[in-house]
Amino acid sequence: MLPTLDLLVLVAYLAAVVGIGAWFALRRTGADDFMAASQSLPGWAVGLSMFGSYVSSISFLANPGKAYAGNWNAFVFSLATPVAAAIAVRYFVPFYRHTGEISAYEHLEHRFGPWARTYAVICFLLTQMARTGTVIYLLALAVAPLTGWEVSTTIIVTGVLMTLYTMAGGIKAVVWTGVLQSAVLIAGTSLCVLAVIGQTPGGLSEILETGWRNDKFSLGSFGTSLREPTFWVVFAYGLVINLGNFGTDQSYIQRYLTARSDREAVKSIWITTLLYVPTAAVFFFIGTSLSVLYGAQPELLGSVEQADKVFPHFIKNQLPVGLAGLVVAAIFAASMDSNLNSMATLTLCDLYKRYLRPEAGERESMRVLYISTLFWGAMGTGIGLWMIRAGLALDAWWQLAGIFAGGVLGLFLLGLVSRRSDNAAGAIAVIVGLLVILWMSVPQFPQWVTIPAEFRNPWHSYMTVVVGTLVIFWVGLGISALRKSA
């Protein structure tokens, strides 16, 4: 268990998060302010907030574990971010900011009909609900040995605090809490790097020499095989996922819609990117450094065997008193970024007003936003608790949600590029694309479906969302071209 000073640092951080929500609750003016901050926020704050979204407890803990056990192959995902950002500032930012719509999916109805809008909304809500539960569950697993708190207690506390500050302050609280989270996260990881370098015999030069000699800095094979996570496979996967983040993910789009101008929105995208890539490298460097440290002094590692548990072990046992609390606060910071405001926004704009009460007024809209924020927060917390007993079941659900969400980017690109694609072309393209994605995903669910080896997807699982997106895009274009020539 952490010393009292470290626990005080952690509690102070959690209190600051709630305080930010309360501060903006006193200054909120209505539903537009709750959802879009009346487009008044500076780009640097929005960028820091989106950067905080990019780094979750999964990346904070899993990436050092990957580098510790292997190499930097997974870091290639981050290298695709600048390419996605360049596309986003050229096409996505001006498109969304000029539509005048707070929902990222309303334009899909204009292009393909109500089914496309509702499909995208449901995919987003299911995926984010699963993500929220998974992130706070992994957070609880990581910090329980450090804080002495029960896993279930940590999940409940995290879920309640996340819901409270989002309900209280709306998108402004989400953005400005993200600024605090990013500052704590950067400070915490920086201290960890200095600590592990300082405690490794031979310091930085030894880490670099040993890591290079053992191929720990490898980015993977540069071969052309699609069966393995080569550099190109991981890069393609990262490009599609990052394009999806900037182009079809409500939580990111809604944030750069809060920027006070198009220029500030573009700035926010580049700040996110320029912070995320080096920060991701720092996480992998920590993992490589720990492999060198514990390779030279295995007695310090004790009985820890799992790679994902090595970094928490270092935090608890090797960091000085006071610094450990800051790093644990950084883990909380990486996990408490809230997408609940985006989920509530879609509930109001795309479900409640679209199908139930189009004429809902200000007070009614705020009531729906409050209730839906509370509902989605409770659902995410409940899923986190459920994962204590049913983690594998939820992993399968998250994979399924990702499978269906894989069609959204392809559909968006189709609508953006081809003005001739209509309802029928979009619907057929999505159906064909989802069938391809389902076929490619079958190997991930051997407990449910088995097919003969000769009919299985021969490619790496990273290619699933890449191929699915391209299939939807090209099938849609093909159908539109055939119908025009007929």
PLY file of the C-alpha trace (Angstrom):
ply
format ascii 1.0
element vertex 486
property float x
property float y
property float z
element edge 485
property int vertex1
property int vertex2
end_header
0.00 0.00 0.00
1.21 3.51 -0.80
2.50 5.71 2.03
0.18 8.37 3.44
1.86 11.20 1.51
1.28 9.43 -1.81
-2.36 8.78 -0.95
-2.80 12.47 -0.08
-1.40 13.46 -3.48
-3.87 11.10 -5.15
-6.84 12.36 -3.13
-5.88 15.96 -3.90
-5.94 15.20 -7.61
-9.37 13.54 -7.42
-10.72 16.49 -5.44
-9.40 18.89 -8.10
-11.28 16.95 -10.81
-14.57 17.29 -8.93
-13.81 20.93 -8.18
-13.44 21.73 -11.89
-16.85 20.23 -12.58
-18.43 22.26 -9.78
-16.75 25.47 -11.00
-18.21 25.20 -14.49
-21.60 24.11 -13.14
-21.96 27.63 -11.71
-21.20 29.21 -15.09
-23.20 27.05 -17.48
-25.84 28.92 -19.51
-27.84 26.17 -21.27
-27.87 23.08 -23.45
-25.60 24.55 -26.14
-23.08 25.48 -23.46
-23.36 21.99 -21.93
-22.72 20.28 -25.30
-20.53 22.70 -27.27
-19.30 25.38 -24.82
-20.88 27.91 -27.20
-17.74 27.41 -29.36
-15.68 29.53 -26.98
-12.68 27.41 -25.96
-9.02 27.98 -26.92
-7.42 25.44 -29.23
-4.58 24.61 -26.83
-7.06 23.51 -24.13
-9.08 21.44 -26.59
-5.87 19.85 -27.88
-4.70 18.90 -24.39
-8.11 17.43 -23.68
-8.07 15.28 -26.83
-4.52 14.22 -26.02
-5.82 13.00 -22.66
-8.43 10.95 -24.53
-5.74 9.27 -26.59
-3.97 8.01 -23.47
-6.03 5.64 -21.33
-5.14 3.19 -18.57
-4.80 0.63 -21.37
-1.95 2.48 -23.06
-0.46 3.73 -19.77
-0.02 0.18 -18.47
-0.13 -2.08 -21.53
2.40 -0.26 -23.72
5.25 -0.46 -21.19
4.30 -4.13 -20.80
4.53 -4.69 -24.57
7.96 -3.07 -24.76
9.13 -4.96 -21.67
8.13 -8.33 -23.13
8.89 -7.57 -26.78
9.81 -4.50 -28.80
8.39 -1.24 -30.20
6.26 -2.79 -32.95
3.02 -1.48 -31.42
4.47 2.06 -31.39
4.00 2.16 -35.18
0.30 2.73 -34.45
1.27 6.15 -33.05
3.41 7.01 -36.08
0.26 6.96 -38.21
-1.30 9.76 -36.15
0.38 12.70 -37.97
-0.86 11.39 -41.34
-4.39 11.09 -39.96
-4.10 14.57 -38.44
-3.06 16.09 -41.78
-6.13 14.55 -43.43
-8.33 15.67 -40.55
-7.32 19.35 -40.69
-7.73 19.36 -44.49
-11.13 17.67 -44.70
-12.77 16.72 -41.39
-12.39 19.92 -39.36
-13.84 22.29 -41.98
-16.59 19.81 -42.87
-17.92 19.37 -39.33
-17.48 22.96 -38.26
-19.36 24.26 -41.29
-22.34 21.90 -40.96
-23.47 23.69 -37.81
-24.47 20.35 -36.26
-23.29 19.21 -32.84
-23.88 15.55 -33.70
-21.18 13.96 -35.85
-23.77 11.65 -37.41
-26.63 13.94 -38.41
-25.10 14.48 -41.85
-25.28 10.71 -42.48
-29.06 11.02 -42.49
-28.86 13.76 -45.12
-26.66 11.55 -47.31
-28.03 8.03 -46.75
-31.20 8.24 -44.69
-32.18 7.80 -41.01
-30.82 4.25 -40.82
-27.23 5.47 -41.35
-27.44 8.06 -38.60
-29.01 5.69 -36.09
-26.60 2.89 -37.00
-23.58 5.12 -36.34
-25.04 6.42 -33.06
-25.79 2.93 -31.71
-22.30 1.72 -32.68
-20.72 4.67 -30.89
-22.81 4.25 -27.73
-22.16 0.50 -27.48
-18.44 0.91 -28.10
-18.05 3.76 -25.61
-20.07 1.97 -22.94
-17.79 -1.04 -23.26
-14.70 1.19 -23.36
-15.68 3.06 -20.18
-16.20 -0.18 -18.28
-12.99 -1.72 -19.54
-10.81 1.32 -18.83
-11.97 1.76 -15.23
-11.77 -1.99 -14.65
-8.14 -2.08 -15.83
-7.43 1.02 -13.75
-8.81 -0.70 -10.67
-6.74 -3.82 -11.29
-3.58 -1.74 -11.63
-3.99 0.56 -8.63
-5.62 -1.84 -6.14
-2.23 -3.30 -5.09
-0.82 0.23 -4.84
-3.59 1.92 -2.87
-4.88 -1.04 -0.86
-8.41 -0.29 -2.12
-10.71 -3.06 -3.26
-11.09 -3.42 -7.03
-14.85 -2.89 -6.78
-14.38 0.19 -4.58
-11.96 1.75 -7.08
-14.36 1.10 -9.95
-17.28 2.69 -8.10
-15.27 5.73 -6.95
-13.87 6.32 -10.44
-17.26 5.91 -12.11
-19.02 8.20 -9.64
-16.40 10.97 -9.90
-16.35 10.75 -13.70
-20.14 11.01 -13.83
-20.32 13.85 -11.29
-17.86 16.21 -12.95
-19.39 15.56 -16.39
-22.95 16.13 -15.15
-21.96 19.25 -13.29
-19.87 21.10 -15.84
-20.71 19.62 -19.25
-18.21 19.76 -22.10
-16.31 22.66 -20.49
-15.60 20.49 -17.45
-14.57 17.63 -19.74
-12.13 19.85 -21.66
-10.60 21.68 -18.69
-10.40 18.49 -16.63
-8.62 17.04 -19.65
-6.08 19.87 -19.40
-5.41 18.96 -15.75
-5.29 15.26 -16.61
-2.79 15.87 -19.40
-0.52 17.94 -17.15
-0.54 15.26 -14.44
-0.04 12.52 -17.00
2.96 14.23 -18.61
4.49 15.02 -15.21
3.97 11.47 -13.96
5.46 9.75 -17.00
8.40 12.15 -17.10
9.24 11.38 -13.47
9.03 7.66 -14.20
11.52 7.98 -17.05
13.98 9.89 -14.86
13.53 7.39 -12.03
14.10 4.28 -14.11
17.13 5.81 -15.85
18.58 6.86 -12.49
18.15 3.39 -10.98
19.50 1.42 -13.95
23.20 0.55 -13.60
24.96 2.43 -16.38
22.05 4.81 -16.87
20.78 5.92 -20.27
23.77 4.63 -22.25
23.29 1.14 -20.81
19.58 1.16 -21.63
20.27 2.22 -25.22
23.14 -0.22 -25.73
21.43 -3.23 -24.16
18.09 -2.46 -25.77
19.68 -2.08 -29.20
21.72 -5.26 -28.77
18.61 -7.24 -27.81
16.50 -5.75 -30.61
14.16 -4.13 -28.07
13.76 -0.96 -30.18
12.65 -2.81 -33.31
9.54 -1.46 -35.07
8.84 -4.88 -36.54
9.47 -6.45 -39.93
9.32 -4.26 -43.03
8.24 -7.24 -45.12
5.05 -7.36 -47.18
3.28 -10.20 -45.35
-0.27 -9.42 -44.20
-0.30 -12.41 -41.86
1.97 -10.81 -39.28
2.02 -7.44 -37.45
4.67 -5.99 -39.76
5.44 -2.28 -39.75
3.06 -1.73 -42.66
0.19 -3.75 -41.17
0.37 -1.88 -37.86
0.72 1.45 -39.69
-2.34 0.76 -41.85
-4.31 -0.26 -38.76
-3.21 2.89 -36.93
-4.10 5.10 -39.88
-7.66 3.75 -40.10
-8.22 3.92 -36.33
-6.85 7.45 -36.09
-8.89 8.59 -39.08
-11.89 7.15 -37.28
-10.98 9.08 -34.13
-10.73 12.43 -35.89
-13.43 11.81 -38.49
-16.22 9.67 -37.01
-15.77 9.62 -33.22
-18.25 11.96 -31.55
-16.05 12.47 -28.48
-13.20 13.97 -30.56
-15.34 15.81 -33.09
-17.44 17.41 -30.37
-14.32 18.71 -28.69
-12.85 20.45 -31.70
-16.32 21.86 -32.37
-15.98 23.71 -29.04
-12.96 25.67 -30.33
-13.61 29.37 -30.84
-12.52 29.34 -34.52
-11.52 27.02 -37.35
-7.90 28.00 -36.78
-8.12 27.05 -33.12
-9.75 23.74 -34.03
-6.88 22.94 -36.39
-4.43 23.91 -33.66
-6.13 21.47 -31.28
-5.62 18.57 -33.72
-1.91 19.29 -34.08
-1.39 19.77 -30.34
-3.01 16.39 -29.76
-0.77 14.76 -32.34
2.48 16.44 -31.36
1.96 15.44 -27.72
0.68 11.93 -28.32
3.49 10.59 -30.50
6.39 11.43 -28.13
4.32 10.44 -25.08
3.61 7.05 -26.63
7.36 6.71 -27.26
7.98 7.48 -23.58
5.68 4.64 -22.52
7.54 2.19 -24.73
10.88 3.54 -23.54
9.81 2.93 -19.94
9.08 -0.70 -20.80
12.43 -1.16 -22.51
14.22 0.53 -19.61
12.51 -1.73 -17.09
13.64 -4.80 -19.04
17.23 -3.57 -18.77
16.88 -2.61 -15.08
15.35 -5.90 -13.99
17.62 -7.84 -16.32
20.61 -6.41 -14.46
18.97 -6.67 -11.02
16.39 -9.48 -11.15
16.13 -9.54 -7.36
14.25 -6.22 -7.54
11.47 -7.82 -9.59
10.69 -10.50 -7.06
7.98 -12.94 -8.14
6.31 -10.71 -10.75
5.97 -12.60 -14.03
3.28 -10.87 -16.08
4.63 -8.06 -18.26
1.65 -5.77 -17.58
2.36 -5.91 -13.85
6.02 -4.90 -14.06
5.38 -1.15 -14.34
2.94 -1.06 -11.36
5.53 -3.04 -9.39
8.17 -0.40 -10.20
5.81 2.41 -9.18
5.09 0.82 -5.84
8.57 -0.36 -4.93
11.14 1.82 -6.69
9.66 5.33 -6.78
10.41 7.75 -3.91
7.63 8.68 -1.49
5.45 11.43 -2.96
6.33 10.67 -6.56
4.45 7.37 -6.51
1.27 9.21 -5.58
1.70 11.56 -8.53
2.22 8.64 -10.91
-0.85 6.83 -9.58
-2.74 10.10 -10.08
-1.43 10.06 -13.66
-2.89 6.58 -14.12
-6.22 7.90 -12.86
-5.81 10.86 -15.22
-5.37 8.49 -18.14
-8.55 6.66 -17.14
-10.96 9.41 -16.08
-11.26 11.16 -19.42
-15.02 11.18 -19.88
-16.95 10.45 -23.06
-20.20 10.63 -21.10
-20.93 14.13 -22.38
-20.68 12.93 -25.98
-22.94 9.98 -25.22
-25.50 12.27 -23.59
-25.31 14.67 -26.55
-26.10 11.89 -29.02
-28.90 10.62 -26.79
-30.53 14.06 -26.91
-29.84 15.06 -30.52
-29.98 11.77 -32.39
-32.44 9.72 -30.37
-34.70 11.86 -28.15
-35.17 14.85 -30.47
-35.02 12.75 -33.64
-37.64 10.16 -32.67
-39.51 11.36 -29.57
-39.64 15.12 -29.00
-38.24 17.22 -31.87
-39.70 20.36 -30.28
-38.05 19.80 -26.85
-37.23 23.11 -25.17
-34.23 24.24 -23.15
-35.32 22.87 -19.75
-36.44 19.57 -21.22
-33.18 19.23 -23.17
-31.12 19.88 -20.04
-33.15 17.29 -18.15
-32.46 14.70 -20.86
-28.76 15.58 -20.84
-28.55 15.16 -17.06
-30.47 11.88 -17.02
-28.58 10.38 -19.95
-25.19 11.38 -18.47
-26.17 9.67 -15.24
-27.48 6.63 -17.13
-24.37 6.12 -19.26
-22.11 6.71 -16.25
-24.00 4.07 -14.29
-23.84 1.66 -17.24
-20.10 2.10 -17.65
-19.52 1.63 -13.93
-21.77 -1.42 -13.91
-19.85 -2.96 -16.78
-16.60 -2.35 -14.92
-18.00 -4.22 -11.92
-19.31 -6.99 -14.17
-15.86 -7.46 -15.65
-14.60 -8.62 -12.26
-16.49 -11.85 -12.93
-17.14 -11.77 -16.68
-14.10 -10.09 -18.22
-13.90 -12.49 -21.16
-17.57 -12.00 -22.00
-17.15 -8.23 -22.10
-13.99 -8.52 -24.19
-16.07 -10.38 -26.75
-18.76 -7.68 -26.60
-16.18 -4.94 -27.14
-14.78 -6.84 -30.12
-18.27 -7.17 -31.58
-18.98 -3.49 -31.03
-15.73 -2.70 -32.82
-16.73 -4.99 -35.69
-19.96 -3.13 -36.31
-18.39 0.28 -35.73
-15.82 -0.61 -38.39
-18.38 0.26 -41.04
-18.86 3.86 -39.94
-15.58 5.27 -41.32
-16.09 3.59 -44.70
-19.63 4.96 -44.91
-18.47 8.46 -43.95
-15.69 8.45 -46.55
-18.14 7.22 -49.17
-20.50 10.09 -48.44
-17.66 12.62 -48.35
-15.99 11.57 -51.61
-18.90 10.45 -53.80
-21.86 12.78 -54.16
-23.58 10.18 -56.37
-23.78 7.55 -53.63
-27.32 7.35 -52.30
-29.31 5.43 -49.69
-29.26 2.11 -51.57
-25.55 2.29 -52.40
-24.66 3.11 -48.80
-26.87 0.36 -47.34
-25.57 -2.34 -49.70
-21.95 -1.26 -49.12
-22.36 -1.41 -45.33
-24.00 -4.86 -45.48
-21.25 -6.24 -47.71
-18.56 -4.60 -45.58
-19.97 -5.95 -42.31
-20.19 -9.46 -43.77
-16.52 -9.22 -44.74
-15.60 -7.89 -41.29
-17.57 -10.67 -39.59
-15.84 -13.31 -41.74
-12.42 -11.84 -40.99
-13.26 -11.70 -37.27
-14.33 -15.32 -36.88
-10.86 -16.46 -35.69
-11.24 -14.08 -32.72
-14.27 -16.04 -31.46
-13.28 -19.73 -31.55
-15.59 -20.37 -28.58
-18.57 -19.40 -30.73
-17.80 -20.31 -34.34
-15.34 -22.61 -36.06
-14.85 -22.84 -39.80
-12.48 -25.03 -41.86
-8.93 -23.73 -42.02
-9.04 -23.25 -45.79
-11.91 -20.79 -45.47
-10.52 -18.74 -42.59
-9.19 -15.22 -42.87
-5.47 -15.64 -43.61
-4.52 -12.11 -42.57
-3.59 -10.58 -39.24
-6.49 -9.30 -37.11
-5.24 -5.71 -37.55
-6.26 -5.94 -41.20
-9.93 -6.52 -40.34
-10.95 -2.89 -39.86
-8.67 -1.78 -42.73
-10.19 -4.19 -45.23
-13.73 -3.60 -43.94
-13.40 0.16 -44.38
-11.99 -0.20 -47.91
-14.67 -2.72 -48.91
-17.50 -0.40 -47.85
-15.90 2.53 -49.65
-15.17 0.74 -52.93
-18.40 -1.26 -53.03
-20.35 1.96 -52.55
-18.42 3.68 -55.33
-18.87 0.66 -57.61
-22.62 0.46 -57.09
-22.99 4.19 -57.69
-21.01 3.95 -60.93
-23.03 0.96 -62.17
-26.35 2.65 -61.42
-25.28 5.78 -63.24
-24.22 3.85 -66.36
-27.35 1.65 -66.35
0 1
1 2
2 3
3 4
4 5
5 6
6 7
7 8
8 9
9 10
10 11
11 12
12 13
13 14
14 15
15 16
16 17
17 18
18 19
19 20
20 21
21 22
22 23
23 24
24 25
25 26
26 27
27 28
28 29
29 30
30 31
31 32
32 33
33 34
34 35
35 36
36 37
37 38
38 39
39 40
40 41
41 42
42 43
43 44
44 45
45 46
46 47
47 48
48 49
49 50
50 51
51 52
52 53
53 54
54 55
55 56
56 57
57 58
58 59
59 60
60 61
61 62
62 63
63 64
64 65
65 66
66 67
67 68
68 69
69 70
70 71
71 72
72 73
73 74
74 75
75 76
76 77
77 78
78 79
79 80
80 81
81 82
82 83
83 84
84 85
85 86
86 87
87 88
88 89
89 90
90 91
91 92
92 93
93 94
94 95
95 96
96 97
97 98
98 99
99 100
100 101
101 102
102 103
103 104
104 105
105 106
106 107
107 108
108 109
109 110
110 111
111 112
112 113
113 114
114 115
115 116
116 117
117 118
118 119
119 120
120 121
121 122
122 123
123 124
124 125
125 126
126 127
127 128
128 129
129 130
130 131
131 132
132 133
133 134
134 135
135 136
136 137
137 138
138 139
139 140
140 141
141 142
142 143
143 144
144 145
145 146
146 147
147 148
148 149
149 150
150 151
151 152
152 153
153 154
154 155
155 156
156 157
157 158
158 159
159 160
160 161
161 162
162 163
163 164
164 165
165 166
166 167
167 168
168 169
169 170
170 171
171 172
172 173
173 174
174 175
175 176
176 177
177 178
178 179
179 180
180 181
181 182
182 183
183 184
184 185
185 186
186 187
187 188
188 189
189 190
190 191
191 192
192 193
193 194
194 195
195 196
196 197
197 198
198 199
199 200
200 201
201 202
202 203
203 204
204 205
205 206
206 207
207 208
208 209
209 210
210 211
211 212
212 213
213 214
214 215
215 216
216 217
217 218
218 219
219 220
220 221
221 222
222 223
223 224
224 225
225 226
226 227
227 228
228 229
229 230
230 231
231 232
232 233
233 234
234 235
235 236
236 237
237 238
238 239
239 240
240 241
241 242
242 243
243 244
244 245
245 246
246 247
247 248
248 249
249 250
250 251
251 252
252 253
253 254
254 255
255 256
256 257
257 258
258 259
259 260
260 261
261 262
262 263
263 264
264 265
265 266
266 267
267 268
268 269
269 270
270 271
271 272
272 273
273 274
274 275
275 276
276 277
277 278
278 279
279 280
280 281
281 282
282 283
283 284
284 285
285 286
286 287
287 288
288 289
289 290
290 291
291 292
292 293
293 294
294 295
295 296
296 297
297 298
298 299
299 300
300 301
301 302
302 303
303 304
304 305
305 306
306 307
307 308
308 309
309 310
310 311
311 312
312 313
313 314
314 315
315 316
316 317
317 318
318 319
319 320
320 321
321 322
322 323
323 324
324 325
325 326
326 327
327 328
328 329
329 330
330 331
331 332
332 333
333 334
334 335
335 336
336 337
337 338
338 339
339 340
340 341
341 342
342 343
343 344
344 345
345 346
346 347
347 348
348 349
349 350
350 351
351 352
352 353
353 354
354 355
355 356
356 357
357 358
358 359
359 360
360 361
361 362
362 363
363 364
364 365
365 366
366 367
367 368
368 369
369 370
370 371
371 372
372 373
373 374
374 375
375 376
376 377
377 378
378 379
379 380
380 381
381 382
382 383
383 384
384 385
385 386
386 387
387 388
388 389
389 390
390 391
391 392
392 393
393 394
394 395
395 396
396 397
397 398
398 399
399 400
400 401
401 402
402 403
403 404
404 405
405 406
406 407
407 408
408 409
409 410
410 411
411 412
412 413
413 414
414 415
415 416
416 417
417 418
418 419
419 420
420 421
421 422
422 423
423 424
424 425
425 426
426 427
427 428
428 429
429 430
430 431
431 432
432 433
433 434
434 435
435 436
436 437
437 438
438 439
439 440
440 441
441 442
442 443
443 444
444 445
445 446
446 447
447 448
448 449
449 450
450 451
451 452
452 453
453 454
454 455
455 456
456 457
457 458
458 459
459 460
460 461
461 462
462 463
463 464
464 465
465 466
466 467
467 468
468 469
469 470
470 471
471 472
472 473
473 474
474 475
475 476
476 477
477 478
478 479
479 480
480 481
481 482
482 483
483 484
484 485
